């Protein structure tokens, strides 16, 4: 998924995309790119897994079903593969990113 600031996922964990963008603009960070958004979402998930299973965060991750501004998170308990995330569709044109279809969260 290419995260887009206009994605309107309904997060259970952490801020919404709009809140995240506003906080970044208000700080010295400025505009967030995909990599920064992805890293922040991963940190939210990792933090929750450590809360739920401090001695076995991977086991906690395999049981966790939640959503961040980045979208849904759900791992297959047997394989550990991501199964809860849906992709957004974007198009680049005239030097900007346009959100065409987004995961509803």
Secondary structure, DSSP 8 states (H G I E B T S, - for coil): ----TT-----SSS--HHHHHHHHHHSTT-S--HHHHHHHHHHHHHHHHHHH-TT-HHHHHHH-EEEETTEEEEB-TTT--B-S----EEEEETTEEEEEE----
